[in-house]
Amino acid sequence: MKFHLKDLINYRDIVVQCHDNPDADALASGYALVWYLKKQDIDARFVYGGKEAVQKSNLLKMIDDLQITVEHITELPEPELLVTVDCQYGESNVTKFDAGKVIVIDHHRVSGELPDPSDVRSNYGSCSTVLYELLTAEGLDINENKRLATALYYGLMTDTDNFSSLFHPADRDLRDVAKYDQSDIAGFRGANMSKEELTIAGKAMQNAVYNDEYRYGIIEAEPCDSNILGLISDMLLEVDGVDTCVVYDLLEDGVKFSVRSGTKNTKASELAKYIADDMGGGGGHLIKAGGFIKKDLIRKKGIPYAADDIGKMLYERLRKYHSESEIIYAGQKEEDISMYRHYTKMEVSVGYVKVTDLAKPGTGIMIRTLEGDVDVEVEEDLYIILGVDGEIYPCRQKKFESNYRFSDAPYEYPGEYPPVVVDNVGGERIPVLPHAKSCIAMGGSGIYARELDHRVKVFTTWDTEKYYLGEEGDYLAVRADDLTDIYIIAKSVFERTYRLTEE
């Protein structure tokens, strides 16, 4: 059952609970939900349990300055409805209180059976983002209340290591949309580090381990706030001979880590996902990223949960990542196609948008998609193609006319996240789908392609600063009519779009 905030208005006795020892994201999420309920004339309590009340100076300042009414409790009379935010009912970091009905709103990995309805979006960087989307779905503008916008912005900022681990386009939407109070945010950040945490950062830098061949560094720090890990990462990246780095700490339930990249040949977000692969989650953007590896999944791989063993595991993953990555720069020379096979495109229905329908020629725009942000300049002959999985790629009019034909069929977008265009100057957000039309992909001269058995990064002729990643099972493709035009096609897209030419 899909959850909506309006589902809550059938209850009158509601308690909102966040996890014990709440952080900024938990406080912001609870604040947002109580704000919504108050608009519905429902006076909900906002509480958290645990041994101690909030003590961090930045959080105390956040609670005071943004007027967040939250209670630290040890007992709770059974409410009609208990809504947990930024946590899941029954988890070890959440004091368990009895309730007639429980609903979970969260962004962490699902750890057990969830009550119905619930809303857990594990691919989001913060629970603040989940609340932002739920409020938006109800037609509410978070900027109606500047304190609320500031809280959600700060919750996202702290849970994504200063926006370095933005897991989902919706995270970037909240970051860009929130009209926060700059002085409040500056005040919270100014109270973020204690003298003890500064000492942790200093000690950590003395224990750096370097790999000169692949130019990366790695550091274990004492358990600390995510922002401190990010600070140490920033310092390590400034060391001569370090292009990428990872800083991590061992917590009771897993390994928290921060990633930085100072080279276009490595996206920090991609490296974070690789490090956490099959044991947790990671993400972010080009330069900054982070993630978490779960303790139980580490142990399932037979790796002891001890400092030396975790350090060796992370070092080896970094070494393997760098040693097994091939980099290709399209447009520089004709590709040797002796190991490729020829394929032609099936006639499949896809979508297209003429970019001048979105913005005036000469305008710099950013196309926001699930795969990431793509920067282009609007030109008269430029089209955007919306592929069979909702993937987006640019196309010149000449190639469009030779490879696609127009269709009168209505266009239906198959992707998860509807792409938007952002004017890089004015910041205006323009939805793409209202301008999308259907077209049919035709065979044309076809492509040469080969299946990948290792990781390949391709800098296309469209974007020489950001690569497209191909992994084992994906395809490296070369246009048959231009052997310098090299690009990646995902396995799922390739198998639904191309067929082998008869030999």
Secondary structure as GFF3:
##gff-version 3
##sequence-region A 1 503
A	DSSP	three_ten_helix	5	10	.	.	.	ID=ss1
A	DSSP	beta_strand	14	18	.	.	.	ID=ss2
A	DSSP	alpha_helix	24	39	.	.	.	ID=ss3
A	DSSP	beta_strand	45	48	.	.	.	ID=ss4
A	DSSP	alpha_helix	57	65	.	.	.	ID=ss5
A	DSSP	beta_strand	71	72	.	.	.	ID=ss6
A	DSSP	beta_strand	81	85	.	.	.	ID=ss7
A	DSSP	beta_strand	101	106	.	.	.	ID=ss8
A	DSSP	beta_strand	119	120	.	.	.	ID=ss9
A	DSSP	alpha_helix	127	137	.	.	.	ID=ss10
A	DSSP	three_ten_helix	142	144	.	.	.	ID=ss11
A	DSSP	alpha_helix	146	159	.	.	.	ID=ss12
A	DSSP	alpha_helix	169	177	.	.	.	ID=ss13
A	DSSP	alpha_helix	182	190	.	.	.	ID=ss14
A	DSSP	alpha_helix	195	205	.	.	.	ID=ss15
A	DSSP	beta_strand	209	211	.	.	.	ID=ss16
A	DSSP	beta_strand	216	220	.	.	.	ID=ss17
A	DSSP	alpha_helix	226	237	.	.	.	ID=ss18
A	DSSP	beta_strand	244	250	.	.	.	ID=ss19
A	DSSP	beta_strand	254	261	.	.	.	ID=ss20
A	DSSP	alpha_helix	268	276	.	.	.	ID=ss21
A	DSSP	beta_strand	280	284	.	.	.	ID=ss22
A	DSSP	beta_strand	288	294	.	.	.	ID=ss23
A	DSSP	alpha_helix	295	300	.	.	.	ID=ss24
A	DSSP	alpha_helix	307	323	.	.	.	ID=ss25
A	DSSP	beta_strand	325	329	.	.	.	ID=ss26
A	DSSP	beta_strand	341	345	.	.	.	ID=ss27
A	DSSP	beta_strand	348	354	.	.	.	ID=ss28
A	DSSP	three_ten_helix	355	357	.	.	.	ID=ss29
A	DSSP	beta_strand	364	369	.	.	.	ID=ss30
A	DSSP	beta_strand	372	377	.	.	.	ID=ss31
A	DSSP	beta_strand	382	386	.	.	.	ID=ss32
A	DSSP	beta_strand	392	396	.	.	.	ID=ss33
A	DSSP	alpha_helix	397	403	.	.	.	ID=ss34
A	DSSP	beta_strand	404	406	.	.	.	ID=ss35
A	DSSP	beta_strand	420	423	.	.	.	ID=ss36
A	DSSP	beta_strand	429	431	.	.	.	ID=ss37
A	DSSP	three_ten_helix	433	435	.	.	.	ID=ss38
A	DSSP	beta_strand	437	441	.	.	.	ID=ss39
A	DSSP	beta_strand	447	451	.	.	.	ID=ss40
A	DSSP	beta_strand	455	459	.	.	.	ID=ss41
A	DSSP	beta_strand	468	470	.	.	.	ID=ss42
A	DSSP	beta_strand	475	479	.	.	.	ID=ss43
A	DSSP	beta_strand	482	489	.	.	.	ID=ss44
A	DSSP	alpha_helix	491	497	.	.	.	ID=ss45
A	DSSP	beta_strand	498	500	.	.	.	ID=ss46
###
